Amino acid sequence: MTRRRQPGQRLPAPAAPEPSPLPVPEPDDEVDHLICVLRDQLRRTDAFVTSAEKELVESWGVGGDDGGEGEYEDDDDGIQRRRMRVEYLVEAGKLAVREAQYTGEQLAAELAAQRRDA
C-alpha cells in the first residue's frame, strides 16, 4: 500500500542537478582558467533555467492529465511560494548570464593581448 500525503504536508523542493566539477587548469595559463570559469558559469545558468522551467511546468500543470494545478497547490500560499521560487531562479539565471558575459569579455581581452605579444 502506498503512503498518501496528509493535508497541509509540503513536498520537498526538487534539487537542481549537480554538474561534475571541472578540472582546475595550471595557474599560469590565464586563457585556460577563463575558459573553465566561463564553462562553469554557463553550467550554473543552465541549471537555474532548467529548474525554473521545471517549476513552471509543475506550478501551472503543463503536461498533466487533469489540466489544472497540482493537488498539493490548492491554497494561495503554495501558488505564491512557487511563483516566488520561479522568480528567484530566473533572476539567478540572469545574473549567471551576466557573469558569463563578463568572463567572455575577459577571455577576449586576454586572447587579444596574447596575439599582440606574439
HUPE-V552819 format. One record per pair of residues at least 4 apart in sequence whose C-alpha atoms are under 6 Angstrom apart, sorted by sequence separation. I is the first residue (numbers start at 1). J is the second residue. D is the distance in Angstrom with one decimal. If there is no record, write none. Layout:
I/J/D, I/J/D
This chain:
46/50/5.9, 55/59/5.8, 56/60/6.0, 57/61/5.7, 77/81/6.0, 57/62/5.0, 73/78/5.2, 61/68/5.4, 25/33/5.7, 61/69/4.9, 60/69/5.6, 52/86/5.2, 52/89/5.5, 48/89/5.4, 48/93/5.3, 45/93/4.9, 45/96/5.3, 41/100/5.5, 38/100/5.5, 38/103/5.9, 34/107/5.9
